[in-house]
């Protein structure tokens, strides 16, 4: 997986980055946690994210 975690549930509640235009996003955070395996994330990026990147993240 993208963050080197074994499952999405292992990703921290908030991931921030440095201000670098080569990175695909600026931050990812938990918007709503319905259960341990059902979480909605909020992602900020400078441009639309490709489906392939979203597949890598989650």
PQR file of N, CA, C, O and H, with PARSE charges and radii, in Angstrom:
ATOM      1  N   UNK A   1       0.831  -1.191   0.000 -0.4000 1.5000
ATOM      2  CA  UNK A   1       0.000   0.000   0.000 -0.0000 2.0000
ATOM      3  C   UNK A   1       0.875   1.254   0.000  0.5500 1.7000
ATOM      4  O   UNK A   1       2.076   1.185   0.264 -0.5500 1.4000
ATOM      5  N   UNK A   2       0.282   2.355  -0.288 -0.4000 1.5000
ATOM      6  CA  UNK A   2       0.988   3.620  -0.475 -0.0000 2.0000
ATOM      7  C   UNK A   2       1.805   4.041   0.745  0.5500 1.7000
ATOM      8  O   UNK A   2       2.931   4.514   0.592 -0.5500 1.4000
ATOM      9  H   UNK A   2      -0.693   2.411  -0.502  0.4000 1.0000
ATOM     10  N   UNK A   3       1.270   3.881   1.935 -0.4000 1.5000
ATOM     11  CA  UNK A   3       1.936   4.332   3.153 -0.0000 2.0000
ATOM     12  C   UNK A   3       2.754   3.244   3.833  0.5500 1.7000
ATOM     13  O   UNK A   3       3.302   3.478   4.910 -0.5500 1.4000
ATOM     14  H   UNK A   3       0.355   3.497   2.059  0.4000 1.0000
ATOM     15  N   UNK A   4       2.852   2.061   3.236 -0.4000 1.5000
ATOM     16  CA  UNK A   4       3.597   0.968   3.835 -0.0000 2.0000
ATOM     17  C   UNK A   4       2.859   0.301   4.982  0.5500 1.7000
ATOM     18  O   UNK A   4       3.476  -0.380   5.802 -0.5500 1.4000
ATOM     19  H   UNK A   4       2.408   1.870   2.361  0.4000 1.0000
ATOM     20  N   UNK A   5       1.555   0.487   5.051 -0.4000 1.5000
ATOM     21  CA  UNK A   5       0.733  -0.125   6.099 -0.0000 2.0000
ATOM     22  C   UNK A   5       0.100  -1.403   5.547  0.5500 1.7000
ATOM     23  O   UNK A   5      -0.059  -1.558   4.336 -0.5500 1.4000
ATOM     24  H   UNK A   5       1.054   1.040   4.385  0.4000 1.0000
ATOM     25  N   UNK A   6      -0.256  -2.311   6.450 -0.4000 1.5000
ATOM     26  CA  UNK A   6      -0.870  -3.566   6.028 -0.0000 2.0000
ATOM     27  C   UNK A   6      -2.340  -3.424   5.678  0.5500 1.7000
ATOM     28  O   UNK A   6      -2.869  -4.218   4.900 -0.5500 1.4000
ATOM     29  H   UNK A   6      -0.127  -2.186   7.434  0.4000 1.0000
ATOM     30  N   UNK A   7      -3.015  -2.414   6.246 -0.4000 1.5000
ATOM     31  CA  UNK A   7      -4.430  -2.205   5.935 -0.0000 2.0000
ATOM     32  C   UNK A   7      -4.768  -0.726   6.069  0.5500 1.7000
ATOM     33  O   UNK A   7      -4.032   0.035   6.697 -0.5500 1.4000
ATOM     34  H   UNK A   7      -2.585  -1.769   6.878  0.4000 1.0000
ATOM     35  N   UNK A   8      -5.874  -0.334   5.480 -0.4000 1.5000
ATOM     36  CA  UNK A   8      -6.327   1.061   5.561 -0.0000 2.0000
ATOM     37  C   UNK A   8      -6.560   1.461   7.013  0.5500 1.7000
ATOM     38  O   UNK A   8      -6.350   2.619   7.375 -0.5500 1.4000
ATOM     39  H   UNK A   8      -6.472  -0.952   4.970  0.4000 1.0000
ATOM     40  N   UNK A   9      -6.987   0.527   7.842 -0.4000 1.5000
ATOM     41  CA  UNK A   9      -7.261   0.819   9.255 -0.0000 2.0000
ATOM     42  C   UNK A   9      -6.000   1.249  10.008  0.5500 1.7000
ATOM     43  O   UNK A   9      -6.100   1.875  11.064 -0.5500 1.4000
ATOM     44  H   UNK A   9      -7.157  -0.414   7.549  0.4000 1.0000
ATOM     45  N   UNK A  10      -4.809   0.921   9.478 -0.4000 1.5000
ATOM     46  CA  UNK A  10      -3.552   1.275  10.135 -0.0000 2.0000
ATOM     47  C   UNK A  10      -3.072   2.689   9.805  0.5500 1.7000
ATOM     48  O   UNK A  10      -2.157   3.195  10.455 -0.5500 1.4000
ATOM     49  H   UNK A  10      -4.729   0.413   8.620  0.4000 1.0000
ATOM     50  N   UNK A  11      -3.676   3.329   8.808 -0.4000 1.5000
ATOM     51  CA  UNK A  11      -3.257   4.679   8.417 -0.0000 2.0000
ATOM     52  C   UNK A  11      -3.635   5.657   9.529  0.5500 1.7000
ATOM     53  O   UNK A  11      -4.746   5.576  10.054 -0.5500 1.4000
ATOM     54  H   UNK A  11      -4.419   2.918   8.280  0.4000 1.0000
ATOM     55  N   UNK A  12      -2.740   6.582   9.904 -0.4000 1.5000
ATOM     56  CA  UNK A  12      -3.071   7.569  10.946 -0.0000 2.0000
ATOM     57  C   UNK A  12      -4.290   8.407  10.564  0.5500 1.7000
ATOM     58  O   UNK A  12      -4.666   8.467   9.393 -0.5500 1.4000
ATOM     59  H   UNK A  12      -1.837   6.648   9.478  0.4000 1.0000
ATOM     60  N   UNK A  13      -4.901   9.049  11.548 -0.4000 1.5000
ATOM     61  CA  UNK A  13      -6.094   9.864  11.296 -0.0000 2.0000
ATOM     62  C   UNK A  13      -5.806  11.093  10.448  0.5500 1.7000
ATOM     63  O   UNK A  13      -6.712  11.615   9.798 -0.5500 1.4000
ATOM     64  H   UNK A  13      -4.596   9.001  12.499  0.4000 1.0000
ATOM     65  N   UNK A  14      -4.569  11.563  10.441 -0.4000 1.5000
ATOM     66  CA  UNK A  14      -4.213  12.735   9.648 -0.0000 2.0000
ATOM     67  C   UNK A  14      -2.810  12.550   9.077  0.5500 1.7000
ATOM     68  O   UNK A  14      -1.879  12.192   9.800 -0.5500 1.4000
ATOM     69  H   UNK A  14      -3.834  11.139  10.969  0.4000 1.0000
ATOM     70  N   UNK A  15      -2.665  12.796   7.772 -0.4000 1.5000
ATOM     71  CA  UNK A  15      -1.365  12.738   7.109 -0.0000 2.0000
ATOM     72  C   UNK A  15      -1.175  14.072   6.411  0.5500 1.7000
ATOM     73  O   UNK A  15      -1.973  14.437   5.548 -0.5500 1.4000
ATOM     74  H   UNK A  15      -3.421  13.086   7.185  0.4000 1.0000
ATOM     75  N   UNK A  16      -0.134  14.801   6.771 -0.4000 1.5000
ATOM     76  CA  UNK A  16       0.173  16.078   6.139 -0.0000 2.0000
ATOM     77  C   UNK A  16       1.490  15.980   5.399  0.5500 1.7000
ATOM     78  O   UNK A  16       2.291  15.086   5.671 -0.5500 1.4000
ATOM     79  H   UNK A  16       0.514  14.504   7.473  0.4000 1.0000
ATOM     80  N   UNK A  17       1.719  16.880   4.476 -0.4000 1.5000
ATOM     81  CA  UNK A  17       2.955  16.878   3.706 -0.0000 2.0000
ATOM     82  C   UNK A  17       3.586  18.264   3.753  0.5500 1.7000
ATOM     83  O   UNK A  17       2.990  19.223   4.243 -0.5500 1.4000
ATOM     84  H   UNK A  17       1.068  17.607   4.256  0.4000 1.0000
ATOM     85  N   UNK A  18       4.788  18.342   3.237 -0.4000 1.5000
ATOM     86  CA  UNK A  18       5.426  19.644   3.067 -0.0000 2.0000
ATOM     87  C   UNK A  18       4.848  20.297   1.813  0.5500 1.7000
ATOM     88  O   UNK A  18       4.222  19.618   1.000 -0.5500 1.4000
ATOM     89  H   UNK A  18       5.272  17.563   2.839  0.4000 1.0000
ATOM     90  N   UNK A  19       5.046  21.575   1.650 -0.4000 1.5000
ATOM     91  CA  UNK A  19       4.547  22.286   0.470 -0.0000 2.0000
ATOM     92  C   UNK A  19       5.488  21.995  -0.695  0.5500 1.7000
ATOM     93  O   UNK A  19       6.489  22.683  -0.896 -0.5500 1.4000
ATOM     94  H   UNK A  19       5.555  22.127   2.311  0.4000 1.0000
ATOM     95  N   UNK A  20       5.142  20.955  -1.457 -0.4000 1.5000
ATOM     96  CA  UNK A  20       5.975  20.503  -2.574 -0.0000 2.0000
ATOM     97  C   UNK A  20       5.044  20.142  -3.730  0.5500 1.7000
ATOM     98  O   UNK A  20       4.243  19.215  -3.611 -0.5500 1.4000
ATOM     99  H   UNK A  20       4.329  20.396  -1.294  0.4000 1.0000
ATOM    100  N   UNK A  21       5.142  20.858  -4.833 -0.4000 1.5000
ATOM    101  CA  UNK A  21       4.222  20.649  -5.949 -0.0000 2.0000
ATOM    102  C   UNK A  21       4.372  19.293  -6.617  0.5500 1.7000
ATOM    103  O   UNK A  21       3.500  18.900  -7.392 -0.5500 1.4000
ATOM    104  H   UNK A  21       5.793  21.611  -4.929  0.4000 1.0000
ATOM    105  N   UNK A  22       5.449  18.563  -6.343 -0.4000 1.5000
ATOM    106  CA  UNK A  22       5.613  17.241  -6.947 -0.0000 2.0000
ATOM    107  C   UNK A  22       4.832  16.160  -6.200  0.5500 1.7000
ATOM    108  O   UNK A  22       4.667  15.055  -6.715 -0.5500 1.4000
ATOM    109  H   UNK A  22       6.157  18.882  -5.713  0.4000 1.0000
ATOM    110  N   UNK A  23       4.348  16.465  -4.992 -0.4000 1.5000
ATOM    111  CA  UNK A  23       3.570  15.491  -4.227 -0.0000 2.0000
ATOM    112  C   UNK A  23       2.124  15.488  -4.721  0.5500 1.7000
ATOM    113  O   UNK A  23       1.600  16.541  -5.084 -0.5500 1.4000
ATOM    114  H   UNK A  23       4.482  17.363  -4.574  0.4000 1.0000
ATOM    115  N   UNK A  24       1.470  14.322  -4.741 -0.4000 1.5000
ATOM    116  CA  UNK A  24       0.122  14.240  -5.315 -0.0000 2.0000
ATOM    117  C   UNK A  24      -0.992  14.783  -4.420  0.5500 1.7000
ATOM    118  O   UNK A  24      -2.113  14.973  -4.891 -0.5500 1.4000
ATOM    119  H   UNK A  24       1.897  13.467  -4.446  0.4000 1.0000
ATOM    120  N   UNK A  25      -0.708  15.036  -3.145 -0.4000 1.5000
ATOM    121  CA  UNK A  25      -1.725  15.585  -2.246 -0.0000 2.0000
ATOM    122  C   UNK A  25      -1.045  16.399  -1.156  0.5500 1.7000
ATOM    123  O   UNK A  25       0.155  16.252  -0.925 -0.5500 1.4000
ATOM    124  H   UNK A  25       0.203  14.881  -2.762  0.4000 1.0000
ATOM    125  N   UNK A  26      -1.815  17.265  -0.479 -0.4000 1.5000
ATOM    126  CA  UNK A  26      -1.256  18.064   0.610 -0.0000 2.0000
ATOM    127  C   UNK A  26      -1.636  17.517   1.974  0.5500 1.7000
ATOM    128  O   UNK A  26      -0.868  17.644   2.928 -0.5500 1.4000
ATOM    129  H   UNK A  26      -2.790  17.385  -0.667  0.4000 1.0000
ATOM    130  N   UNK A  27      -2.823  16.903   2.080 -0.4000 1.5000
ATOM    131  CA  UNK A  27      -3.209  16.278   3.349 -0.0000 2.0000
ATOM    132  C   UNK A  27      -4.334  15.276   3.132  0.5500 1.7000
ATOM    133  O   UNK A  27      -5.127  15.382   2.196 -0.5500 1.4000
ATOM    134  H   UNK A  27      -3.446  16.800   1.305  0.4000 1.0000
ATOM    135  N   UNK A  28      -4.371  14.304   4.028 -0.4000 1.5000
ATOM    136  CA  UNK A  28      -5.448  13.318   4.077 -0.0000 2.0000
ATOM    137  C   UNK A  28      -5.840  13.202   5.536  0.5500 1.7000
ATOM    138  O   UNK A  28      -4.977  13.051   6.401 -0.5500 1.4000
ATOM    139  H   UNK A  28      -3.727  14.217   4.788  0.4000 1.0000
ATOM    140  N   UNK A  29      -7.132  13.272   5.820 -0.4000 1.5000
ATOM    141  CA  UNK A  29      -7.581  13.116   7.202 -0.0000 2.0000
ATOM    142  C   UNK A  29      -8.918  12.379   7.237  0.5500 1.7000
ATOM    143  O   UNK A  29      -9.646  12.322   6.246 -0.5500 1.4000
ATOM    144  H   UNK A  29      -7.833  13.396   5.117  0.4000 1.0000
ATOM    145  N   UNK A  30      -9.214  11.825   8.395 -0.4000 1.5000
ATOM    146  CA  UNK A  30     -10.482  11.122   8.585 -0.0000 2.0000
ATOM    147  C   UNK A  30     -11.594  12.155   8.713  0.5500 1.7000
ATOM    148  O   UNK A  30     -11.532  13.038   9.569 -0.5500 1.4000
ATOM    149  H   UNK A  30      -8.623  11.871   9.201  0.4000 1.0000
ATOM    150  N   UNK A  31     -12.596  12.046   7.873 -0.4000 1.5000
ATOM    151  CA  UNK A  31     -13.759  12.925   7.941 -0.0000 2.0000
ATOM    152  C   UNK A  31     -14.823  12.322   8.856  0.5500 1.7000
ATOM    153  O   UNK A  31     -15.411  13.022   9.680 -0.5500 1.4000
ATOM    154  H   UNK A  31     -12.646  11.330   7.177  0.4000 1.0000
ATOM    155  N   UNK A  32     -15.064  11.023   8.706 -0.4000 1.5000
ATOM    156  CA  UNK A  32     -16.064  10.325   9.521 -0.0000 2.0000
ATOM    157  C   UNK A  32     -15.663   8.860   9.659  0.5500 1.7000
ATOM    158  O   UNK A  32     -15.341   8.204   8.668 -0.5500 1.4000
ATOM    159  H   UNK A  32     -14.586  10.454   8.036  0.4000 1.0000
ATOM    160  N   UNK A  33     -15.682   8.355  10.879 -0.4000 1.5000
ATOM    161  CA  UNK A  33     -15.408   6.936  11.117 -0.0000 2.0000
ATOM    162  C   UNK A  33     -16.705   6.268  11.561  0.5500 1.7000
ATOM    163  O   UNK A  33     -17.214   6.531  12.650 -0.5500 1.4000
ATOM    164  H   UNK A  33     -15.943   8.888  11.683  0.4000 1.0000
ATOM    165  N   UNK A  34     -17.226   5.405  10.705 -0.4000 1.5000
ATOM    166  CA  UNK A  34     -18.482   4.706  10.980 -0.0000 2.0000
ATOM    167  C   UNK A  34     -18.232   3.424  11.768  0.5500 1.7000
ATOM    168  O   UNK A  34     -19.023   3.052  12.635 -0.5500 1.4000
ATOM    169  H   UNK A  34     -16.813   5.191   9.820  0.4000 1.0000
ATOM    170  N   UNK A  35     -17.126   2.756  11.458 -0.4000 1.5000
ATOM    171  CA  UNK A  35     -16.646   1.577  12.177 -0.0000 2.0000
ATOM    172  C   UNK A  35     -15.167   1.455  11.855  0.5500 1.7000
ATOM    173  O   UNK A  35     -14.642   2.241  11.066 -0.5500 1.4000
ATOM    174  H   UNK A  35     -16.483   3.058  10.754  0.4000 1.0000
ATOM    175  N   UNK A  36     -14.489   0.490  12.446 -0.4000 1.5000
ATOM    176  CA  UNK A  36     -13.042   0.352  12.219 -0.0000 2.0000
ATOM    177  C   UNK A  36     -12.706   0.157  10.744  0.5500 1.7000
ATOM    178  O   UNK A  36     -11.662   0.614  10.279 -0.5500 1.4000
ATOM    179  H   UNK A  36     -14.915  -0.148  13.087  0.4000 1.0000
ATOM    180  N   UNK A  37     -13.583  -0.517  10.011 -0.4000 1.5000
ATOM    181  CA  UNK A  37     -13.325  -0.815   8.604 -0.0000 2.0000
ATOM    182  C   UNK A  37     -14.126   0.045   7.633  0.5500 1.7000
ATOM    183  O   UNK A  37     -14.094  -0.202   6.427 -0.5500 1.4000
ATOM    184  H   UNK A  37     -14.431  -0.888  10.389  0.4000 1.0000
ATOM    185  N   UNK A  38     -14.837   1.037   8.128 -0.4000 1.5000
ATOM    186  CA  UNK A  38     -15.666   1.893   7.281 -0.0000 2.0000
ATOM    187  C   UNK A  38     -15.405   3.357   7.639  0.5500 1.7000
ATOM    188  O   UNK A  38     -16.001   3.907   8.564 -0.5500 1.4000
ATOM    189  H   UNK A  38     -14.863   1.237   9.108  0.4000 1.0000
ATOM    190  N   UNK A  39     -14.495   3.967   6.877 -0.4000 1.5000
ATOM    191  CA  UNK A  39     -14.032   5.323   7.173 -0.0000 2.0000
ATOM    192  C   UNK A  39     -14.133   6.182   5.912  0.5500 1.7000
ATOM    193  O   UNK A  39     -13.821   5.721   4.814 -0.5500 1.4000
ATOM    194  H   UNK A  39     -14.011   3.519   6.126  0.4000 1.0000
ATOM    195  N   UNK A  40     -14.568   7.429   6.074 -0.4000 1.5000
ATOM    196  CA  UNK A  40     -14.578   8.399   4.985 -0.0000 2.0000
ATOM    197  C   UNK A  40     -13.418   9.362   5.207  0.5500 1.7000
ATOM    198  O   UNK A  40     -13.255   9.911   6.297 -0.5500 1.4000
ATOM    199  H   UNK A  40     -14.822   7.803   6.966  0.4000 1.0000
ATOM    200  N   UNK A  41     -12.613   9.562   4.163 -0.4000 1.5000
ATOM    201  CA  UNK A  41     -11.447  10.435   4.246 -0.0000 2.0000
ATOM    202  C   UNK A  41     -11.680  11.724   3.473  0.5500 1.7000
ATOM    203  O   UNK A  41     -12.429  11.751   2.497 -0.5500 1.4000
ATOM    204  H   UNK A  41     -12.745   9.116   3.278  0.4000 1.0000
ATOM    205  N   UNK A  42     -11.029  12.790   3.921 -0.4000 1.5000
ATOM    206  CA  UNK A  42     -11.014  14.074   3.218 -0.0000 2.0000
ATOM    207  C   UNK A  42      -9.594  14.248   2.689  0.5500 1.7000
ATOM    208  O   UNK A  42      -8.631  14.157   3.451 -0.5500 1.4000
ATOM    209  H   UNK A  42     -10.421  12.768   4.715  0.4000 1.0000
ATOM    210  N   UNK A  43      -9.463  14.498   1.390 -0.4000 1.5000
ATOM    211  CA  UNK A  43      -8.152  14.632   0.753 -0.0000 2.0000
ATOM    212  C   UNK A  43      -8.066  16.000   0.091  0.5500 1.7000
ATOM    213  O   UNK A  43      -8.975  16.408  -0.632 -0.5500 1.4000
ATOM    214  H   UNK A  43     -10.245  14.572   0.771  0.4000 1.0000
ATOM    215  N   UNK A  44      -6.968  16.703   0.345 -0.4000 1.5000
ATOM    216  CA  UNK A  44      -6.694  17.956  -0.344 -0.0000 2.0000
ATOM    217  C   UNK A  44      -5.536  17.726  -1.301  0.5500 1.7000
ATOM    218  O   UNK A  44      -4.526  17.123  -0.940 -0.5500 1.4000
ATOM    219  H   UNK A  44      -6.230  16.372   0.932  0.4000 1.0000
ATOM    220  N   UNK A  45      -5.697  18.214  -2.527 -0.4000 1.5000
ATOM    221  CA  UNK A  45      -4.630  18.113  -3.519 -0.0000 2.0000
ATOM    222  C   UNK A  45      -4.658  19.354  -4.399  0.5500 1.7000
ATOM    223  O   UNK A  45      -5.650  20.081  -4.442 -0.5500 1.4000
ATOM    224  H   UNK A  45      -6.518  18.703  -2.821  0.4000 1.0000
ATOM    225  N   UNK A  46      -3.572  19.579  -5.086 -0.4000 1.5000
ATOM    226  CA  UNK A  46      -3.462  20.751  -5.949 -0.0000 2.0000
ATOM    227  C   UNK A  46      -4.158  20.548  -7.296  0.5500 1.7000
ATOM    228  O   UNK A  46      -4.460  21.514  -7.996 -0.5500 1.4000
ATOM    229  H   UNK A  46      -2.766  18.989  -5.051  0.4000 1.0000
ATOM    230  N   UNK A  47      -4.409  19.294  -7.651 -0.4000 1.5000
ATOM    231  CA  UNK A  47      -5.058  18.975  -8.921 -0.0000 2.0000
ATOM    232  C   UNK A  47      -5.900  17.716  -8.744  0.5500 1.7000
ATOM    233  O   UNK A  47      -5.741  17.003  -7.753 -0.5500 1.4000
ATOM    234  H   UNK A  47      -4.163  18.509  -7.082  0.4000 1.0000
ATOM    235  N   UNK A  48      -6.788  17.434  -9.682 -0.4000 1.5000
ATOM    236  CA  UNK A  48      -7.611  16.225  -9.559 -0.0000 2.0000
ATOM    237  C   UNK A  48      -6.734  14.977  -9.424  0.5500 1.7000
ATOM    238  O   UNK A  48      -5.704  14.852 -10.087 -0.5500 1.4000
ATOM    239  H   UNK A  48      -6.918  18.012 -10.487  0.4000 1.0000
ATOM    240  N   UNK A  49      -7.155  14.070  -8.567 -0.4000 1.5000
ATOM    241  CA  UNK A  49      -6.380  12.853  -8.326 -0.0000 2.0000
ATOM    242  C   UNK A  49      -6.804  11.760  -9.300  0.5500 1.7000
ATOM    243  O   UNK A  49      -7.990  11.574  -9.572 -0.5500 1.4000
ATOM    244  H   UNK A  49      -7.991  14.172  -8.028  0.4000 1.0000
ATOM    245  N   UNK A  50      -5.817  11.048  -9.815 -0.4000 1.5000
ATOM    246  CA  UNK A  50      -6.074   9.938 -10.726 -0.0000 2.0000
ATOM    247  C   UNK A  50      -6.639   8.752  -9.949  0.5500 1.7000
ATOM    248  O   UNK A  50      -6.293   8.548  -8.785 -0.5500 1.4000
ATOM    249  H   UNK A  50      -4.854  11.199  -9.595  0.4000 1.0000
ATOM    250  N   UNK A  51      -7.496   7.982 -10.582 -0.4000 1.5000
ATOM    251  CA  UNK A  51      -8.050   6.781  -9.951 -0.0000 2.0000
ATOM    252  C   UNK A  51      -6.960   5.801  -9.538  0.5500 1.7000
ATOM    253  O   UNK A  51      -7.094   5.116  -8.524 -0.5500 1.4000
ATOM    254  H   UNK A  51      -7.777   8.148 -11.528  0.4000 1.0000
ATOM    255  N   UNK A  52      -5.876   5.728 -10.319 -0.4000 1.5000
ATOM    256  CA  UNK A  52      -4.788   4.803  -9.979 -0.0000 2.0000
ATOM    257  C   UNK A  52      -4.135   5.183  -8.655  0.5500 1.7000
ATOM    258  O   UNK A  52      -3.763   4.304  -7.877 -0.5500 1.4000
ATOM    259  H   UNK A  52      -5.767   6.284 -11.142  0.4000 1.0000
ATOM    260  N   UNK A  53      -3.991   6.478  -8.387 -0.4000 1.5000
ATOM    261  CA  UNK A  53      -3.429   6.914  -7.107 -0.0000 2.0000
ATOM    262  C   UNK A  53      -4.389   6.589  -5.965  0.5500 1.7000
ATOM    263  O   UNK A  53      -3.961   6.117  -4.912 -0.5500 1.4000
ATOM    264  H   UNK A  53      -4.294   7.192  -9.018  0.4000 1.0000
ATOM    265  N   UNK A  54      -5.673   6.838  -6.164 -0.4000 1.5000
ATOM    266  CA  UNK A  54      -6.658   6.511  -5.127 -0.0000 2.0000
ATOM    267  C   UNK A  54      -6.654   5.011  -4.838  0.5500 1.7000
ATOM    268  O   UNK A  54      -6.790   4.605  -3.684 -0.5500 1.4000
ATOM    269  H   UNK A  54      -6.021   7.222  -7.020  0.4000 1.0000
ATOM    270  N   UNK A  55      -6.501   4.192  -5.868 -0.4000 1.5000
ATOM    271  CA  UNK A  55      -6.406   2.741  -5.667 -0.0000 2.0000
ATOM    272  C   UNK A  55      -5.177   2.383  -4.840  0.5500 1.7000
ATOM    273  O   UNK A  55      -5.237   1.475  -4.010 -0.5500 1.4000
ATOM    274  H   UNK A  55      -6.390   4.523  -6.806  0.4000 1.0000
ATOM    275  N   UNK A  56      -4.061   3.083  -5.052 -0.4000 1.5000
ATOM    276  CA  UNK A  56      -2.843   2.838  -4.268 -0.0000 2.0000
ATOM    277  C   UNK A  56      -3.024   3.252  -2.816  0.5500 1.7000
ATOM    278  O   UNK A  56      -2.539   2.573  -1.910 -0.5500 1.4000
ATOM    279  H   UNK A  56      -4.012   3.821  -5.726  0.4000 1.0000
ATOM    280  N   UNK A  57      -3.718   4.360  -2.591 -0.4000 1.5000
ATOM    281  CA  UNK A  57      -3.919   4.864  -1.234 -0.0000 2.0000
ATOM    282  C   UNK A  57      -4.828   3.960  -0.420  0.5500 1.7000
ATOM    283  O   UNK A  57      -4.569   3.708   0.757 -0.5500 1.4000
ATOM    284  H   UNK A  57      -4.112   4.911  -3.326  0.4000 1.0000
ATOM    285  N   UNK A  58      -5.902   3.468  -1.049 -0.4000 1.5000
ATOM    286  CA  UNK A  58      -6.920   2.729  -0.321 -0.0000 2.0000
ATOM    287  C   UNK A  58      -7.125   1.348  -0.876  0.5500 1.7000
ATOM    288  O   UNK A  58      -7.955   0.595  -0.368 -0.5500 1.4000
ATOM    289  H   UNK A  58      -6.113   3.673  -2.004  0.4000 1.0000
TER
END
